[in-house]
Amino acid sequence: MSDIKSLVDSQSQIDPSFKSDRLYTRLSAAEIRNQLIKQFGYTNKELPTSETIRIKLNELKYSLKRVAKIKPKKNSQKPTKFLNK
């Protein structure tokens, strides 16, 4: 449990509106599981499923947050030509 907290704490942020005490993390439960194997030397059989890790994160008041996709710029850099009537 402390290994999960150390992984998630380094990638978490507090609710910007300060309306709740939840912490938001960009790591998915599957990625946390992979990092536990890579960084802490756990084996696949020693760890619970990603779903169980997700439930534990919710119990610890972490909220998984999707990473926003990059949106294309709306303004074009090219000069626009206006038609005269």
C-alpha positions in Angstrom: 0.0 0.0 0.0 2.8 2.4 0.8 4.4 1.7 -2.6 1.2 2.6 -4.3 1.0 5.9 -2.3 4.6 6.8 -3.1 4.0 6.3 -6.9 0.7 8.1 -7.0 1.7 11.0 -4.7 4.5 12.0 -7.1 1.9 12.3 -9.9 -1.0 13.8 -8.1 -2.5 17.3 -7.6 -5.1 18.7 -5.3 -8.6 19.8 -6.5 -8.0 23.3 -8.0 -11.3 24.6 -6.6 -10.5 23.3 -3.1 -14.1 22.0 -2.9 -13.0 18.5 -2.0 -10.1 16.8 -0.3 -9.6 14.4 -3.2 -6.4 14.2 -5.1 -6.3 13.7 -8.8 -3.7 11.6 -10.6 -3.0 11.1 -14.3 -1.8 7.6 -13.8 -4.2 4.8 -14.8 -4.6 1.8 -12.5 -3.0 -0.4 -15.2 0.0 2.0 -15.3 0.3 2.0 -11.5 0.4 -1.8 -11.7 3.1 -1.7 -14.4 5.2 0.8 -12.4 5.0 -1.4 -9.3 6.5 -4.2 -11.3 9.2 -2.0 -12.9 10.2 0.2 -9.9 9.5 -2.0 -6.9 10.2 -5.5 -8.3 6.8 -7.0 -7.7 5.9 -10.0 -9.9 2.7 -10.2 -11.9 1.3 -12.9 -9.5 2.0 -10.8 -6.4 -0.1 -7.9 -7.5 -3.9 -7.6 -7.6 -5.7 -6.8 -10.8 -5.9 -3.2 -12.1 -9.6 -3.1 -11.0 -8.6 -3.9 -7.4 -5.9 -1.2 -7.5 -8.5 1.3 -8.9 -10.8 0.5 -6.0 -8.0 0.9 -3.5 -7.1 4.3 -5.0 -10.7 5.4 -4.6 -10.6 4.3 -0.9 -7.4 6.4 -0.5 -9.3 9.4 -1.9 -7.5 9.5 -5.2 -9.5 10.2 -8.3 -8.3 9.0 -11.7 -8.4 11.8 -14.2 -8.2 11.5 -17.9 -5.4 13.4 -19.6 -6.9 16.1 -21.8 -6.2 15.6 -25.5 -4.5 18.3 -27.4 -6.9 20.5 -29.2 -6.1 22.1 -32.5 -5.6 25.8 -32.7 -8.7 27.6 -33.9 -6.9 30.6 -35.3 -5.1 30.2 -38.6 -1.7 31.7 -39.1 -2.5 32.4 -42.7 -4.0 35.8 -43.6 -7.6 35.5 -44.6 -8.9 37.1 -47.8 -12.2 38.9 -47.7 -14.4 39.0 -50.7 -15.6 42.5 -51.7 -19.2 42.8 -52.8 
